[in-house]
Amino acid sequence: MKPSLTLLTRLMAQPWAVRRDALSLFTRLTLAGDVIKPRRDRAQLKNIRQRADYQPLNDESGWALCDDVLPELPSLPEGLSVLMPWGVLGRAWTDEEKWCMDAVEVDSLVEEISETPEGSTVVLWFRSPGGITTGIPETAAALRQLGKSRRLIAFTDDLCCSAAYWLAAQCESIHATPTADVGSIGVYVALYDFTEWMKQQGIALELFKAGNMKGMGIEGNPLSDEEAAYLQERVDESYDQFVVDVTRNRAIEDSSMQGQSLRGKSALAANLADTNWQSAAAFFAALGKGKV
């Protein structure tokens, strides 16, 4: 059996608030087990991270600045900073998970905001399909608290979905480009049953356990009805908290919180976003002039 199946089980056996297509991609990459990332000059990344106004939170956003693949971004006035949570969100990622998914630690997001002066404006520039729910409710609560002494604004020109939208909804306002996807308010657990495949490979699981649900989700151990009900309860609990946190500041109809993402005028009509901007450069230029 490929070692990647163990990683896949670890990844899947927890509630996710992430776009379905993103999770499907992670699954394929994990099963492939042969994805190679190019070696990069980490000293160069370290220098980029020292820029005062735009702050990457992981390698993906850092390399975007290093490689100059972003539109020309204006320098921002004192008291205004941009944090870049790009990639999959969550807490306590392993090194292998970070390597596979350019994961962002939500605790680092809170730490960076906490270090900004009170009274300042902080933009959270999301390019994220979402992530695992671990740490997201606590981070949302921390953002609400930090928002009492700072102005927090969310912006996306790509994806701000699921767990990312959970956090963005705690900000004063949400801004997006016309083709950026926002929303995808929903939670799920995806488990794969490898029992038949293991039989074909001549592999049999011998499981010794204490506790009815111990060993749940292990390869070759199909879910029982009790285990399935337990997982559904966890999903429902996370979804209920997601809805509560999103609707604290935003009036959104239940029909727009069924796991779908919207963009452009549809997102504005559903109150998932407040304003559309033609580009990131246009948004940040207006922000620097105090027009946001």
SEGU-944344 format. One record per residue (C-alpha): residue number from 0; x, y, z. Coordinates in Angstrom, 2 decimals, m for minus. Layout:
! residues N
(NUM, (X, Y, Z))
...
END
This chain:
! residues 292
(0, (0.00, 0.00, 0.00))
(1, (1.30, 3.46, m0.83))
(2, (2.32, 5.51, 2.23))
(3, (0.23, 8.31, 0.69))
(4, (m2.95, 6.45, 1.72))
(5, (m2.08, 7.06, 5.36))
(6, (m1.69, 10.77, 4.68))
(7, (m4.94, 10.76, 2.72))
(8, (m6.78, 9.16, 5.64))
(9, (m5.37, 11.76, 8.02))
(10, (m6.40, 14.57, 5.72))
(11, (m9.91, 13.30, 5.03))
(12, (m10.92, 12.07, 8.49))
(13, (m11.75, 15.53, 9.82))
(14, (m14.34, 18.17, 8.99))
(15, (m13.39, 20.32, 6.00))
(16, (m14.73, 23.70, 4.99))
(17, (m13.19, 23.76, 1.55))
(18, (m14.35, 23.81, m2.06))
(19, (m15.02, 20.32, m3.41))
(20, (m12.73, 20.77, m6.42))
(21, (m9.83, 21.82, m4.20))
(22, (m10.23, 18.77, m1.96))
(23, (m10.40, 16.57, m5.05))
(24, (m7.10, 18.04, m6.24))
(25, (m5.46, 17.40, m2.85))
(26, (m6.69, 13.82, m3.02))
(27, (m5.21, 13.22, m6.48))
(28, (m1.87, 14.77, m5.52))
(29, (m1.70, 12.74, m2.31))
(30, (m2.47, 9.48, m4.09))
(31, (0.02, 10.27, m6.84))
(32, (2.74, 10.61, m4.23))
(33, (5.23, 11.97, m6.77))
(34, (4.60, 15.70, m6.80))
(35, (7.91, 17.57, m6.81))
(36, (8.15, 21.22, m5.89))
(37, (11.07, 23.23, m7.25))
(38, (13.84, 24.19, m4.89))
(39, (13.82, 27.91, m4.22))
(40, (16.21, 30.43, m2.70))
(41, (14.82, 30.75, 0.82))
(42, (17.10, 33.71, 1.56))
(43, (15.27, 35.59, m1.20))
(44, (11.92, 34.71, 0.39))
(45, (13.17, 35.88, 3.78))
(46, (14.03, 39.28, 2.32))
(47, (10.61, 39.62, 0.72))
(48, (8.94, 38.81, 4.03))
(49, (10.55, 41.93, 5.50))
(50, (8.45, 44.23, 3.33))
(51, (6.41, 46.37, 5.71))
(52, (3.06, 46.71, 3.96))
(53, (2.43, 43.37, 2.15))
(54, (3.08, 40.38, 4.39))
(55, (3.02, 36.81, 2.98))
(56, (1.92, 34.10, 5.40))
(57, (3.33, 31.10, 3.51))
(58, (5.67, 30.22, 0.68))
(59, (3.00, 30.52, m2.01))
(60, (2.26, 34.17, m1.32))
(61, (5.93, 34.91, m0.62))
(62, (7.11, 33.54, m3.95))
(63, (4.43, 35.54, m5.76))
(64, (6.16, 38.69, m4.57))
(65, (9.63, 37.26, m5.26))
(66, (8.75, 36.28, m8.82))
(67, (6.95, 39.55, m9.57))
(68, (3.87, 37.69, m10.83))
(69, (1.51, 40.11, m9.12))
(70, (0.27, 43.37, m10.59))
(71, (2.28, 46.39, m9.61))
(72, (1.19, 47.04, m6.05))
(73, (1.31, 50.54, m4.62))
(74, (3.14, 51.29, m1.42))
(75, (0.67, 51.82, 1.38))
(76, (0.67, 54.63, 3.92))
(77, (1.67, 54.11, 7.52))
(78, (m1.07, 52.48, 9.56))
(79, (m2.23, 50.29, 6.68))
(80, (m0.98, 46.75, 6.07))
(81, (m1.90, 43.72, 3.99))
(82, (m1.70, 40.09, 5.12))
(83, (m1.80, 37.38, 2.46))
(84, (m3.47, 34.14, 3.59))
(85, (m3.06, 32.20, 0.34))
(86, (m3.60, 28.46, 0.30))
(87, (m5.31, 25.98, 2.60))
(88, (m6.18, 27.22, 6.10))
(89, (m5.97, 25.33, 9.37))
(90, (m3.97, 24.66, 12.49))
(91, (m1.14, 22.28, 13.44))
(92, (m0.20, 21.25, 9.91))
(93, (2.54, 18.66, 9.54))
(94, (5.56, 19.50, 7.40))
(95, (4.32, 17.06, 4.75))
(96, (0.91, 18.73, 4.64))
(97, (2.48, 22.17, 4.37))
(98, (4.70, 20.90, 1.55))
(99, (1.77, 19.41, m0.36))
(100, (m0.70, 22.26, 0.03))
(101, (1.18, 25.46, 0.90))
(102, (m0.91, 25.48, 4.06))
(103, (m1.42, 28.61, 6.14))
(104, (m1.40, 28.44, 9.93))
(105, (m4.36, 30.47, 11.17))
(106, (m2.52, 31.19, 14.41))
(107, (0.12, 33.11, 12.45))
(108, (m2.66, 35.21, 10.93))
(109, (m3.87, 36.23, 14.39))
(110, (m0.31, 36.88, 15.56))
(111, (0.44, 39.17, 12.62))
(112, (m2.72, 41.22, 13.18))
(113, (m2.03, 41.43, 16.93))
(114, (1.35, 43.00, 16.17))
(115, (m0.21, 45.87, 14.20))
(116, (m0.89, 49.09, 16.17))
(117, (m4.38, 49.64, 17.51))
(118, (m6.31, 51.97, 15.25))
(119, (m4.60, 50.70, 12.12))
(120, (m6.23, 49.15, 9.05))
(121, (m5.41, 45.56, 8.10))
(122, (m6.48, 43.96, 4.81))
(123, (m6.74, 40.18, 4.64))
(124, (m6.02, 39.38, 0.98))
(125, (m7.49, 35.91, 0.51))
(126, (m6.59, 33.47, m2.23))
(127, (m7.89, 30.37, m0.50))
(128, (m10.35, 27.54, m1.22))
(129, (m10.85, 27.05, 2.53))
(130, (m9.37, 24.37, 4.73))
(131, (m9.90, 22.16, 7.75))
(132, (m12.20, 23.46, 10.46))
(133, (m9.57, 22.96, 13.18))
(134, (m8.77, 26.39, 14.60))
(135, (m11.20, 28.28, 12.37))
(136, (m13.94, 29.07, 14.98))
(137, (m11.27, 30.25, 17.44))
(138, (m9.61, 32.37, 14.77))
(139, (m12.97, 33.88, 13.80))
(140, (m13.54, 34.83, 17.44))
(141, (m10.05, 36.33, 17.65))
(142, (m10.69, 38.39, 14.50))
(143, (m13.93, 39.74, 15.97))
(144, (m12.02, 40.80, 19.09))
(145, (m9.16, 42.36, 17.12))
(146, (m11.71, 44.16, 14.94))
(147, (m12.79, 46.17, 17.95))
(148, (m9.45, 48.01, 18.00))
(149, (m8.48, 47.77, 14.31))
(150, (m10.23, 48.10, 10.98))
(151, (m10.24, 44.68, 9.30))
(152, (m11.08, 44.45, 5.60))
(153, (m11.25, 41.31, 3.44))
(154, (m10.30, 41.25, m0.23))
(155, (m10.02, 38.51, m2.84))
(156, (m9.17, 38.40, m6.52))
(157, (m9.31, 34.61, m6.69))
(158, (m11.02, 32.43, m4.06))
(159, (m12.39, 33.29, m0.65))
(160, (m14.38, 30.15, 0.04))
(161, (m15.45, 27.93, 2.92))
(162, (m13.06, 28.37, 5.88))
(163, (m11.56, 31.46, 4.21))
(164, (m15.01, 33.00, 3.90))
(165, (m15.71, 32.05, 7.53))
(166, (m12.82, 34.35, 8.48))
(167, (m13.54, 37.04, 5.90))
(168, (m17.08, 37.42, 7.22))
(169, (m15.64, 38.61, 10.54))
(170, (m14.20, 41.68, 8.82))
(171, (m15.88, 45.06, 8.42))
(172, (m16.38, 44.53, 4.69))
(173, (m15.60, 42.07, 1.90))
(174, (m14.29, 43.24, m1.48))
(175, (m13.81, 41.08, m4.57))
(176, (m13.00, 41.22, m8.24))
(177, (m15.90, 40.33, m10.58))
(178, (m14.67, 36.79, m11.31))
(179, (m13.51, 35.92, m7.78))
(180, (m15.48, 33.16, m6.03))
(181, (m16.81, 33.84, m2.54))
(182, (m18.98, 31.89, m0.14))
(183, (m19.12, 28.08, m0.31))
(184, (m20.59, 28.01, 3.19))
(185, (m20.65, 24.34, 4.10))
(186, (m18.74, 21.54, 5.84))
(187, (m18.04, 17.90, 5.01))
(188, (m15.96, 14.84, 5.81))
(189, (m14.84, 12.63, 2.91))
(190, (m13.66, 9.10, 3.71))
(191, (m12.54, 6.49, 1.21))
(192, (m13.26, 2.77, 1.68))
(193, (m10.23, 0.81, 0.47))
(194, (m11.55, m2.58, 1.63))
(195, (m12.10, m4.08, m1.84))
(196, (m8.83, m2.71, m3.18))
(197, (m6.95, m4.20, m0.23))
(198, (m8.57, m7.58, m0.86))
(199, (m7.41, m7.46, m4.47))
(200, (m3.89, m6.72, m3.26))
(201, (m3.98, m9.59, m0.78))
(202, (m4.01, m7.24, 2.20))
(203, (m6.23, m7.94, 5.22))
(204, (m6.71, m5.68, 8.22))
(205, (m6.53, m7.20, 11.70))
(206, (m7.86, m4.55, 14.08))
(207, (m7.68, m4.91, 17.85))
(208, (m9.40, m2.09, 19.67))
(209, (m11.20, m0.94, 22.80))
(210, (m14.03, 1.51, 22.25))
(211, (m16.80, 1.16, 19.68))
(212, (m15.49, 3.91, 17.41))
(213, (m11.75, 3.52, 17.94))
(214, (m10.01, 2.89, 14.64))
(215, (m12.72, 4.69, 12.69))
(216, (m11.64, 5.50, 9.15))
(217, (m8.59, 3.24, 9.08))
(218, (m7.95, 1.73, 5.65))
(219, (m9.82, m1.57, 5.38))
(220, (m12.23, m0.80, 8.23))
(221, (m15.62, 0.24, 6.75))
(222, (m17.68, 2.69, 8.78))
(223, (m20.42, 1.33, 10.99))
(224, (m23.81, 3.05, 11.21))
(225, (m22.81, 4.40, 14.63))
(226, (m19.60, 5.85, 13.25))
(227, (m21.37, 7.40, 10.27))
(228, (m23.90, 9.05, 12.59))
(229, (m21.06, 10.39, 14.76))
(230, (m19.28, 11.94, 11.77))
(231, (m22.51, 13.51, 10.51))
(232, (m23.04, 15.02, 13.96))
(233, (m19.56, 16.58, 13.83))
(234, (m20.24, 17.98, 10.37))
(235, (m23.58, 19.44, 11.48))
(236, (m22.00, 21.00, 14.57))
(237, (m19.28, 22.70, 12.52))
(238, (m21.77, 23.89, 9.91))
(239, (m24.07, 25.38, 12.57))
(240, (m21.12, 27.31, 14.03))
(241, (m20.09, 28.42, 10.52))
(242, (m23.57, 29.84, 9.87))
(243, (m23.73, 31.57, 13.26))
(244, (m20.35, 33.25, 12.76))
(245, (m21.06, 34.33, 9.18))
(246, (m24.45, 35.84, 10.01))
(247, (m23.18, 37.83, 13.01))
(248, (m22.29, 40.69, 10.66))
(249, (m23.96, 39.76, 7.38))
(250, (m27.61, 39.13, 6.50))
(251, (m27.42, 36.12, 4.18))
(252, (m30.34, 33.94, 3.14))
(253, (m30.20, 30.25, 4.00))
(254, (m30.45, 29.45, 0.28))
(255, (m27.06, 31.11, m0.26))
(256, (m25.40, 29.01, 2.45))
(257, (m25.72, 25.56, 0.92))
(258, (m22.10, 25.03, m0.09))
(259, (m22.19, 27.00, m3.35))
(260, (m19.82, 29.84, m4.24))
(261, (m20.93, 32.94, m6.11))
(262, (m19.16, 35.70, m8.00))
(263, (m19.73, 39.19, m9.37))
(264, (m23.24, 40.61, m9.21))
(265, (m24.63, 37.35, m7.84))
(266, (m22.29, 37.56, m4.85))
(267, (m23.28, 41.19, m4.25))
(268, (m27.00, 40.36, m4.49))
(269, (m26.60, 37.55, m1.96))
(270, (m24.68, 39.91, 0.38))
(271, (m21.66, 37.62, 0.27))
(272, (m19.57, 40.60, m0.87))
(273, (m19.92, 44.38, m0.58))
(274, (m18.06, 45.78, m3.60))
(275, (m16.55, 44.60, m6.87))
(276, (m13.22, 45.98, m8.08))
(277, (m11.76, 45.41, m11.52))
(278, (m8.36, 44.35, m10.19))
(279, (m6.20, 44.00, m7.11))
(280, (m4.18, 47.02, m8.24))
(281, (m7.35, 49.13, m8.44))
(282, (m8.48, 48.05, m5.00))
(283, (m5.16, 48.70, m3.28))
(284, (m4.68, 52.04, m5.06))
(285, (m8.09, 53.19, m3.81))
(286, (m7.31, 51.83, m0.37))
(287, (m4.08, 53.81, m0.19))
(288, (m6.01, 56.98, m1.08))
(289, (m8.57, 56.38, 1.66))
(290, (m11.39, 55.57, m0.79))
(291, (m12.25, 52.18, 0.69))
END
